């Protein structure tokens, strides 16, 4: 089953626009990238994760696919780890 590398099926109301833009930009320029992002499970519960995108290149150097890894924070409770969309403005 193919899924979009941008993981848009995991976005929800508190997924920050900045995180989404950063992730999509890295895919457009074929760069390895790390973004801290708030995502949502199928049941609607949210969690914070580090999302790493890594392009996989052929022998000729063109990108053939991406490896996307999600590493949930050890304490993925958004109440204890500030979600980027909930951070107080300074």
Secondary structure, DSSP 8 states (H G I E B T S, - for coil): ----TT-GGG--TTS-HHHHHHHHHHHHTT--EEEEEEEE-TTS-EEEEEEEEEEEE-TTS-EEEEEEEEEE-SS--TTTS--GGGS---
